[in-house]
Amino acid sequence: MKTRKMFVIGIFAVILTLTFAACDEDNDFTCTHDWGNWFGENMPTCTEPSSGTITRNCKNAGCNETQESKDILPALEHDMQPTENIQKHPTCTEEGLGELACARDGCNHTEEGEVIEPLEHLVKNWEIVTTPFINGKEIRICQRNDCNEAEERDAPSTEGLTFTLINNNTAYSVSTDRVTPLNATVVIIPAEHNGLPVTQIANDAFSGSPRITGIFIPEGIMSIGNNAFRNCTVLTGVILPESVTVIGGAFSRCTNLTITCNSNFITENGVLYNKEKTLLISAYNVSETFVVPNSVTSIGDYAFSYCRGLTSITLPDSLTSIGDRAFYDCNGLTSITLPDSVTSIGDYAFWGCTGLTSITLPNSLTSIGAYAFSYCTGLTNIILPDSVTRIDTAAFQNCTGLTSIIIPESVPYIGNGLLRGCTSLTSITLRRAYNLLSIMSWELGDFATVQSGAGTYTTTNPGNNATWTKVE
């Protein structure tokens, strides 16, 4: 009973305390207001002070007191906080900037944030420079959209090249082994190898390399050999450095090629000439018919070799010589007339011209090279002019369509095997005495009957076992 009485007294004391603690002016007790924040319709912002009446309430329990004021509250300071936004993106060469934004409601103010370090270049592997031309350099370019920075260096020489010492071991010639095809599509020839200069591109160096689209020839290369780029059908460009002074028939069947010449050479209609245009060096992209310019005095070695699409050619009166293999394997050529100015036909000059059915040899001609007309299987007769003084080995070997030939008295020398394999031959006229066996074959016993002396010899059983009879 006593405990219950004490509990009631405690409750009554609490009620009295709360009553006299309220901020009521009618109470005899004094209250210290705990004012809340000012509020109103035009409160200060980050950039503007307040305007009009502002109000604040007492936060004490049981107190409903408010306070009004027309005082102007100053503008607030921005509450700047970092964001995920970037005001300036970094590049490979310049710093970027982050962003700070005011965190107060209704404020859109932003400022530059922390500095962002530049990016690293985004580069791919080194690539050989091919545009606008191959210059012996390789480059790698930053792949970022806003960066065009490039790094350049000398390109290393192409793997798989073969180097051979020349000129008493003072320089190198470059080629391929022609057994293992090059994997490269662009070939870089070095200016030096093992401390010595590379001065020559060898004969047949890149012949038949089907993948080569471009090649860099460095300053220092002096000569380019015969057939060096034969059948490089997808080779599109060659730039000749000023050091190149000698070129053979290097570009046969390079049908997509453009040659940029130095001061020693010129090109015209798919043909390379010396600068005076007196030597026709290499016909790399000619049509079915071709007219040799009147300035040309010599058709160089291998000049038209393997031009199998060539069917007709007109030679000028200025022409004096036809080089070795000049028309080698031009099997589409059907006829040719040599002008009276021509004095010499080189070795293998018309070898394998199987479509050739007639050829007119001029009275100016003095020498016919070895194998010059071998395998011209379409020829049926040959008349050699009295001006000829030398016919070299096997000049008409395996002309299987040849039925007759006249060899003039002017020829003191005829190489062995001149008519070997001419299995259709039925008439041979010799204007002076020769060893007919030597003319017909290198092998004794190929002919059943051999007679000597000038005259005309015929047979009714042509072939290796023919019996020849002198008829006059």
C-alpha positions, 0 to 999 in steps of 0.5 A, spaced: 500 500 500 505 504 501 509 503 494 502 504 490 502 511 494 509 513 492 508 511 485 502 516 484 506 521 487 511 520 482 507 521 476 503 527 479 510 530 480 512 529 472 506 532 470 507 538 474 514 539 471 512 538 464 506 543 465 511 549 468 516 547 463 512 549 457 514 556 453 507 559 455 507 566 457 502 565 462 506 560 466 511 563 472 517 559 469 522 562 464 523 558 457 529 558 453 526 557 445 530 552 441 529 555 434 528 551 428 531 553 421 528 559 418 523 557 412 519 561 407 517 562 400 523 566 398 529 563 402 536 564 400 539 560 395 546 558 393 546 565 389 541 569 391 539 572 399 532 571 402 527 576 400 520 577 404 518 574 411 521 568 413 519 564 419 521 559 424 518 555 430 520 553 437 522 545 437 521 545 444 515 540 446 509 543 447 511 550 445 507 552 439 511 559 439 513 562 432 518 567 430 517 572 423 522 576 421 524 581 414 531 580 415 535 578 409 539 572 410 545 572 405 546 567 399 548 560 401 555 557 399 555 552 394 556 545 397 560 542 392 561 534 391 565 530 386 560 527 381 562 521 376 561 526 370 567 528 366 568 536 364 574 534 359 576 528 357 583 526 357 587 525 351 593 521 349 597 528 350 592 532 354 590 532 361 582 531 363 578 534 368 573 531 373 567 535 375 564 538 382 557 539 382 553 543 388 549 538 392 543 543 394 536 541 391 535 546 385 542 548 384 545 546 378 552 549 379 558 545 376 565 546 377 572 543 374 574 537 378 580 533 379 585 533 374 585 526 370 592 524 367 593 523 360 591 516 357 596 512 354 596 511 346 592 505 344 597 502 338 597 496 334 603 492 331 608 496 327 605 496 319 609 497 313 608 504 310 604 503 303 601 510 302 602 514 298 608 509 296 613 504 300 618 508 303 622 503 307 619 505 313 614 502 318 609 506 322 604 505 328 598 509 329 594 511 335 587 508 335 583 513 339 578 517 335 581 523 337 588 522 336 592 521 330 599 521 333 604 516 329 610 513 331 615 511 325 621 507 324 626 504 319 622 497 317 626 491 318 628 487 312 623 482 310 625 475 313 626 469 308 631 473 303 638 470 301 644 474 300 650 472 296 657 476 296 659 479 290 664 484 287 670 480 290 666 480 297 665 487 298 658 487 297 651 483 296 646 481 291 639 479 294 634 474 292 630 469 294 631 461 295 625 460 290 624 454 294 620 457 300 615 462 297 616 469 301 610 470 306 610 477 305 606 481 301 610 487 302 618 486 301 623 490 304 630 490 301 635 493 306 641 497 304 646 493 308 647 486 310 652 484 315 656 491 314 656 491 307 652 494 302 647 491 298 648 493 291 644 488 286 637 484 285 639 478 282 637 475 276 630 471 278 630 474 285 623 474 286 621 471 280 614 468 280 612 470 287 605 470 287 603 474 293 608 480 293 604 487 292 609 492 293 617 492 294 622 497 297 628 498 293 633 502 297 638 507 295 645 504 293 642 498 289 645 499 282 642 493 278 636 489 277 637 483 274 633 479 268 627 476 270 628 479 277 620 480 278 617 475 273 610 473 274 609 478 280 602 479 277 599 482 283 606 487 284 603 494 283 608 499 284 616 499 284 620 506 285 627 506 282 632 510 287 637 514 283 642 509 284 639 504 279 643 505 273 642 498 270 636 494 269 635 487 265 628 484 263 626 484 270 618 485 270 615 480 265 608 479 266 607 484 271 601 486 268 598 491 274 605 494 275 606 502 275 614 504 275 616 510 278 623 512 274 629 515 276 633 520 272 636 514 268 629 511 265 622 512 262 616 508 262 611 509 256 605 504 255 607 499 259 614 499 257 621 501 260 626 504 256 633 508 258 632 515 258 634 516 251 629 511 249 634 507 245 634 501 249 627 497 250 628 494 257 622 491 259 615 490 256 611 489 263 604 490 260 603 490 253 597 489 249 596 484 243 599 488 238 605 493 239 609 498 235 616 499 237 618 506 237 622 509 232 628 511 237 629 504 239 636 501 236 636 495 241 631 490 244 634 488 251 635 481 254 628 478 256 625 485 254 618 481 251 620 474 254 613 470 256 609 476 253 604 470 251 598 475 249 603 478 244 600 476 237 603 482 233 609 486 233 612 492 228 619 493 229 622 500 227 628 501 221 632 504 227 633 497 230 640 493 230 640 488 235 635 483 238 637 481 245 638 474 249 631 471 250 628 478 248 621 474 245 622 468 249 616 463 250 612 469 246 607 463 244 602 467 241 606 471 236 604 469 229 609 472 224 615 477 225 619 481 220 625 484 222 627 490 218 634 491 214 637 494 220 638 488 224 645 485 225 644 480 230 639 475 234 641 473 241 641 467 244 634 464 245 631 470 242 625 466 239 625 460 243 618 457 244 615 461 240 610 456 238 605 460 234 610 463 229 609 461 222 613 465 218 619 470 219 623 474 215 630 475 216 633 481 213 640 482 208 643 486 214 643 480 219 650 477 221 649 472 227 644 468 230 645 466 237 644 459 240 637 456 240 635 462 237 629 459 234 629 452 238 622 450 239 618 454 234 614 448 232 610 452 227 615 454 222 615 451 216 621 454 212 627 458 213 631 462 208 637 465 211 640 471 207 647 471 204 649 476 210 649 471 215 656 469 218 655 465 224 649 461 226 650 458 233 649 452 237 642 448 236 639 455 233 633 451 230 633 445 234 626 442 235 623 446 230 618 440 228 614 443 223 620 445 219 620 442 212 626 446 208 632 450 210 637 454 205 644 455 209 648 460 205 655 460 203 657 466 207 656 462 213 663 459 215 661 457 222 655 453 224 654 450 231 652 443 233 645 441 233 643 446 228 637 442 226 637 437 231 630 434 232 627 437 226 623 431 225 619 434 219 625 436 215 625 433 208 630 438 204 637 442 206 640 446 201 648 448 203 651 453 199 658 450 202 661 444 204 659 442 212 659 436 216 652 435 215 652 430 221 654 435 226 648 440 223 643 434 224 645 432 231 651 432 236 650 424 237 653 420 232 649 415 229 642 419 228 643 419 221 643 413 217 647 416 211 651 423 211 654 426 205 659 432 205 659 438 200 655 443 198 648 442 195 641 440 196 640 434 200 633 431 201 630 425 204 623 421 204 623 418 211 624 425 215 626 424 222 632 421 226 634 415 222 633 419 215 637 417 209 639 423 206 640 424 198 644 429 195 640 431 189 644 437 186 
